[in-house]
Amino acid sequence: MAGFKINKRAIEKMQRDIAKEFERAARKHPIRVPVQVDAPEIPSASPANAGIEKDPHLSRLLVWLDDLAALQPGAAAEVSSYVDSEGLPAAEAKTMALQLEQQGLVQISRDLSGRDSQVFLTDEGTLAARQLRALQADSVARFVHACDALLYWLFQTGRGREVVEVMAFVEAPGSYFAGDSLSVDEILGALEHLAQRGLVRRAPEDPSATSSIKAEVTESGTDCVLSGGTVSDYLSRQQRAGDTYNFNNSSGIVAGSQESVVQNNNFGLDTSALTEFAALVRQFAPTLGASPEQQEALIQDAEVLEEATSAEQPEPGRIRAAYLRVQEALGAITTTTAGLTMLAQQGQEAYQAVFGG
């Protein structure tokens, strides 16, 4: 064996030949990974197009799992414990675990014990739980959900034609957003918003008695629910597309099927969309993370815009200037929030609704 030598060149040549064979085989028979295009639908108690933040049980479960993971890092969590604490049917534990696993938020621990509701929170699940906590503090997102969920619940509970006790909504699944319950003030604010826009009608009860507030869904509210979209989407479509009437040599005429009409001018310029936008800016200015000086300036600019659009004979030039000041004030806020993004978009839509293009 002393004279035995390893032929390194022969080995290197053989390695190159093998590599070339693999390359030729890969080109002739490429690896194909099957892709599932249509995911199975999972029934939900929330309105259409709802994300996990609008699912009352999954969102709370995810936050619960995140809290548990912080206390017991690396330990598996038993979904059935959450189901028992919420008084839900025991079979829901497996279903909810599968729903979260399908979204990549948890991994089910499948072992010989036969249990299929023990889960580990994934990195994606941890991030989603953090996002839910951020949404819990987003007053604009909470208000948008409150309007959508309350209208949907009123229609479903009253079957679209009966008066419903509004505060019973606090016991409904839809009264939760991102794993946190809506406050009474948020529910009443949503009711007022829906009533002002003709989507619900309050029954003639004592307004000061919170527990006896009742309301019913109007025909417009029914159309909104059946459209399958959000309240904001429906109202935006109503602003852009309405009935068309032809008048000759007439002025000061109000026509249409609206339940209530506000007419602020006699020259065909409907500025109501910008008036509502200005009121929305004033309402949410304190929640945008602006400095006190920026907040004060923003509110003042919004008041100027509201005054300009509410004039008996609105002046387009004055309205445009006031609108630009509001948008500049919004653009000066450096802290990016969902509320700030929403207001900027609402402003653009309102401007287009009034002036077109």
C-alpha positions in Angstrom: 0.0 0.0 0.0 3.0 2.3 0.4 3.1 3.0 -3.4 -0.6 3.7 -3.7 -1.4 7.2 -5.0 -4.7 9.0 -5.4 -5.4 10.3 -8.9 -6.9 13.7 -8.0 -7.2 14.8 -11.7 -9.4 11.7 -12.5 -11.6 12.4 -9.5 -12.1 16.1 -10.4 -12.9 15.1 -14.0 -15.5 12.6 -12.7 -17.1 15.3 -10.5 -17.3 17.6 -13.5 -18.9 14.9 -15.6 -21.5 14.1 -12.9 -22.3 17.8 -12.5 -22.9 18.2 -16.3 -25.2 15.1 -16.2 -27.2 16.7 -13.5 -27.5 19.9 -15.4 -28.6 18.1 -18.6 -31.2 16.1 -16.6 -32.5 19.3 -14.9 -33.0 21.0 -18.3 -34.8 18.0 -19.7 -36.9 17.3 -16.7 -37.3 20.5 -14.6 -38.8 20.2 -11.1 -42.4 21.3 -11.0 -44.1 22.4 -7.8 -47.9 22.1 -7.7 -49.6 25.4 -6.8 -53.1 25.5 -5.2 -54.9 28.4 -6.8 -58.2 28.3 -5.1 -58.1 28.1 -1.4 -61.1 26.5 0.3 -63.7 28.9 1.6 -64.1 29.1 5.4 -67.5 30.3 6.7 -67.4 33.4 8.8 -69.8 35.2 10.9 -68.4 38.6 9.7 -69.5 40.6 6.7 -68.0 39.9 3.3 -64.3 40.6 2.7 -63.6 40.7 6.4 -60.0 40.2 7.5 -58.9 38.5 10.7 -59.3 41.8 12.6 -63.0 41.6 11.9 -63.4 38.0 12.9 -64.3 38.3 16.6 -63.0 34.8 17.7 -59.9 34.3 15.5 -58.6 37.8 16.3 -59.0 37.3 20.1 -57.6 33.8 19.9 -54.5 35.1 18.1 -53.9 37.8 20.7 -54.4 35.2 23.4 -51.9 32.9 21.8 -49.4 35.8 21.6 -49.9 36.5 25.3 -49.3 32.9 26.1 -46.2 32.7 24.0 -44.7 35.6 25.9 -45.3 33.8 29.2 -44.2 30.4 28.0 -41.8 30.8 25.0 -41.6 27.7 22.8 -44.4 25.9 24.5 -47.4 24.5 22.6 -50.8 26.2 23.3 -54.0 24.3 23.6 -56.8 26.0 21.6 -59.4 24.1 23.4 -58.6 26.0 26.6 -59.5 29.3 24.9 -62.6 27.7 23.4 -63.7 26.5 26.9 -63.0 30.0 28.4 -65.2 31.6 25.8 -68.1 29.2 26.1 -67.8 28.0 22.5 -68.6 24.5 21.3 -65.6 22.1 21.9 -65.6 21.2 18.1 -64.6 24.8 17.4 -61.1 24.2 18.8 -60.1 22.1 15.8 -61.8 24.4 13.3 -60.1 27.5 14.6 -56.7 25.9 14.8 -57.1 24.8 11.1 -58.2 28.3 10.1 -55.1 29.9 11.7 -52.8 27.2 10.2 -54.2 27.8 6.8 -53.3 31.4 7.1 -49.8 30.5 8.2 -50.3 32.0 11.7 -49.9 28.8 13.7 -48.5 25.3 13.2 -50.6 22.5 14.6 -48.7 20.0 16.8 -49.8 16.6 15.3 -48.6 13.8 17.5 -49.6 10.3 18.5 -52.0 11.6 21.2 -54.6 12.4 18.5 -55.0 16.0 19.7 -55.2 18.4 16.7 -55.8 21.7 18.5 -52.3 22.1 20.1 -50.5 24.8 18.2 -47.3 26.8 18.0 -47.4 30.4 17.0 -45.4 31.1 13.9 -43.3 34.2 13.2 -46.2 35.4 10.9 -48.6 34.8 13.7 -46.5 36.9 16.1 -46.4 39.8 13.5 -50.2 39.5 12.9 -50.8 39.7 16.7 -48.7 42.9 16.8 -50.7 44.3 14.0 -54.0 43.5 15.8 -52.7 45.4 18.9 -51.9 48.4 16.7 -55.4 48.3 15.1 -56.9 48.2 18.6 -55.5 51.7 19.1 -56.5 53.0 15.7 -59.6 55.1 16.3 -60.3 55.6 12.6 -60.1 51.9 11.8 -62.3 51.1 14.8 -64.9 53.7 13.7 -65.0 52.3 10.1 -65.6 48.8 11.5 -68.2 50.0 14.0 -70.3 51.5 11.1 -70.0 48.4 8.9 -70.6 45.9 11.7 -73.5 47.8 13.3 -75.4 48.2 10.0 -74.9 44.6 9.1 -76.1 43.5 12.6 -79.1 45.8 12.5 -80.1 44.3 9.2 -79.5 40.8 10.2 -81.3 41.1 13.6 -84.2 43.1 12.4 -84.5 41.0 9.2 -84.3 44.3 7.3 -87.7 45.6 8.4 -88.0 45.6 12.2 -86.9 48.0 14.9 -84.0 46.7 17.0 -82.6 47.6 20.4 -79.2 49.1 19.5 -77.3 48.5 22.7 -77.9 44.7 22.3 -75.1 45.0 19.7 -72.6 44.9 22.6 -73.3 41.2 22.9 -72.9 40.5 19.2 -69.6 39.1 17.8 -69.4 42.1 15.5 -68.9 44.4 18.5 -65.3 43.2 18.6 -62.5 44.6 16.4 -59.0 43.3 16.3 -59.7 41.3 19.4 -61.0 44.3 21.4 -64.6 45.2 22.2 -66.0 48.5 20.9 -67.0 51.1 23.5 -70.5 52.4 24.0 -69.4 55.8 22.7 -68.0 54.2 19.5 -71.3 52.3 18.9 -73.4 55.4 19.4 -71.1 57.4 17.2 -71.5 54.8 14.4 -75.3 54.9 14.9 -75.3 58.7 14.5 -73.1 58.5 11.4 -75.4 55.9 9.8 -78.5 57.9 10.7 -77.1 61.2 9.3 -76.5 59.4 6.0 -79.9 57.9 5.8 -78.8 54.3 6.2 -80.7 53.8 9.5 -83.6 55.5 11.1 -83.8 55.9 14.9 -87.1 55.1 16.6 -88.9 57.9 18.5 -87.4 57.2 21.9 -85.8 59.3 24.6 -82.3 60.1 23.2 -80.9 60.5 26.8 -81.8 57.0 27.7 -78.9 55.0 26.3 -80.5 51.6 27.1 -83.7 52.3 25.1 -82.2 53.5 21.8 -83.8 51.7 19.0 -83.3 51.9 15.2 -84.2 50.2 12.0 -82.5 49.9 8.6 -83.8 52.1 5.8 -84.1 51.1 2.1 -80.7 52.7 1.5 -79.2 50.8 4.3 -80.6 47.6 2.9 -79.1 48.4 -0.5 -75.7 49.0 1.3 -75.8 45.7 3.1 -76.8 43.8 0.0 -74.1 45.4 -2.1 -71.6 43.3 -0.2 -69.2 46.3 0.3 -68.4 48.7 3.1 -70.5 51.7 4.2 -67.7 53.9 2.9 -67.7 52.2 -0.5 -71.5 52.5 -0.8 -71.6 56.2 0.1 -68.7 56.9 -2.3 -70.7 55.3 -5.1 -73.8 57.2 -4.2 -71.9 60.5 -4.4 -70.5 59.6 -7.9 -73.6 58.0 -9.4 -77.1 59.2 -8.9 -80.4 59.8 -10.7 -80.2 62.0 -13.8 -82.8 64.7 -14.3 -83.2 67.2 -17.2 -84.6 70.6 -16.5 -85.1 73.6 -18.8 -84.8 77.1 -17.5 -85.1 76.0 -13.9 -83.2 76.7 -10.8 -83.4 76.0 -7.1 -84.9 72.5 -7.8 -84.4 69.4 -5.6 -85.3 66.1 -7.1 -84.6 62.4 -6.4 -85.6 59.6 -4.1 -83.5 60.7 -1.1 -85.2 60.6 2.4 -83.6 63.9 3.4 -82.0 66.6 1.2 -79.7 69.5 2.1 -79.3 72.1 -0.7 -76.7 74.8 -0.1 -76.6 76.6 -3.4 -78.6 77.3 -6.5 -76.0 76.8 -9.2 -75.7 73.0 -9.4 -72.4 72.7 -7.4 -73.0 70.0 -4.8 -70.3 70.5 -2.2 -71.6 68.1 0.5 -68.8 65.6 -0.1 -66.2 68.2 0.8 -68.3 69.4 3.8 -68.3 65.9 5.2 -64.6 65.6 4.5 -63.9 68.8 6.5 -66.0 67.6 9.4 -64.1 64.2 9.3 -60.8 66.0 9.5 -61.9 68.0 12.5 -63.1 64.9 14.2 -60.0 62.8 13.8 -57.3 65.6 13.9 -56.4 64.7 17.6 -55.7 61.0 16.6 -53.2 61.7 13.8 -50.0 62.0 15.9 -49.5 65.6 14.9 -47.8 68.3 17.1 -50.1 70.7 19.0 -49.3 73.4 16.5 -50.0 71.2 13.5 -53.2 69.9 15.0 -54.5 73.5 15.7 -53.6 74.6 12.1 -55.3 71.5 10.6 -58.5 72.1 12.5 -58.5 75.8 11.5 -58.0 74.9 7.9 -60.8 72.3 8.1 -63.1 74.9 9.6 -62.4 77.3 6.7 -63.1 74.5 4.2 -66.4 73.6 6.0 -67.4 77.3 6.0 -66.6 77.7 2.3 -68.5 74.6 1.2 -71.5 75.4 3.4 -72.0 79.0 2.0 -75.3 79.8 0.4 -73.5 80.5 -2.9 -70.2 78.5 -2.7 -67.3 80.0 -4.6 -65.3 77.3 -6.4 -62.0 79.2 -6.2 -62.3 79.7 -2.5 -63.2 76.0 -2.0 -60.2 74.8 -4.0 -57.9 77.0 -2.0 -59.3 75.9 1.3 -59.1 72.2 0.2 -55.4 72.6 -0.8 -54.6 74.1 2.6 -56.1 71.1 4.3 -54.2 68.6 2.2 -51.0 70.5 2.7 -51.6 70.4 6.5 -52.2 66.7 6.3 -49.1 66.2 4.2 -47.0 68.1 6.8 -47.7 65.4 9.4 -44.7 63.0 9.3 -46.2 60.3 11.5 -47.8 57.8 9.1 -51.1 56.3 10.4 -54.0 54.5 8.9 -56.2 57.5 9.8 -53.9 59.9 8.0 -53.9 57.7 4.9 -57.7 57.3 5.0 -58.2 61.1 5.3 -55.9 61.9 2.4 -57.8 59.4 0.2 -61.2 60.6 1.4 -60.2 64.1 0.5 -59.2 63.2 -3.0 -62.5 61.3 -3.5 -64.5 64.2 -2.1 -62.7 66.7 -4.4 -63.4 64.5 -7.4 -67.0 64.1 -6.4 -67.5 67.9 -6.3 -65.3 69.1 -9.2 -64.9 65.9 -11.2 -61.6 64.4 -12.6 
